[in-house]
């Protein structure tokens, strides 16, 4: 008579694939995904199939998370160099013969139309984590300089497109790896202090620097206009300042408890531009108020905390750096999106993870979570009959 060992059921075959999964990480992701589905149902109510598509994108991202989590971190590390070189090559192709839409040259046709900068959101921290893993135990200042060069090339190409939002995300993910690798504080503090001084000077001298005819070096005109609009949205209340003004009105009108699900007037009377994508946080705030915002903020903080906890427990330098970078990717996404919608940061087109509509961004987040889960599983799966951690 055949036993269950000889003829295992489908459930018995599948369950081992979930061994070592980090339950807290799954819980925090589900918290945010649930809020995203609720927000999308309301904000996308009259946007055709956006709610259904958003749910489908989440399922695709979840499937990608599951598949990548099955791959050991050592094998994931083997993809670092090819993925980085492919991404940079495609960025060069974009610069030479890319497709232009709405004044930006960000896409290239390789049989299908893709946006190569999205690849670098994952390829950049992978490449730098691989580099520092190779140099473990013998790091010198030159190694940090090489890492800076590896980061500067794709960031410069993305800024040239121009795409300030994506370039900031790639820059933040790369800098987090360099910082976690042990970049000395004496090299960190000067640029930070210089940046803070520049921001303070910009706030004080904003009226003069934003006067008609004044052009800033390095930045494109539209980037300069976004910063000037942030300083004073009323300069162009029906044009470039409209997004910020309407976003702040929606957030403020939500109060403490919000207007209620499906009851947001700013949202459903279509005063909020891009209410299912970049500005969905304003629509969410209007309906769920301060308490709803606190739920999101706590959810993201818990997700970042769990990512950093996984980084601390990782068994290799690559695992520590990559897990830390993924945690900071989620922090950067959430911080920049909430900051720009509430009028504290320039509008740069960064989605809110799990909440904003967008298939490419969701797939990127699923891949990042899959890598994080792979690193977490490597700590828990048995080695020589004993678990690596309790």
Order of alpha helices (4+ residues) and beta strands (2+ residues): alpha-alpha-alpha-alpha-alpha-beta-beta-beta-alpha-alpha-alpha-alpha-alpha-alpha-alpha-alpha-alpha-alpha-alpha-beta-beta
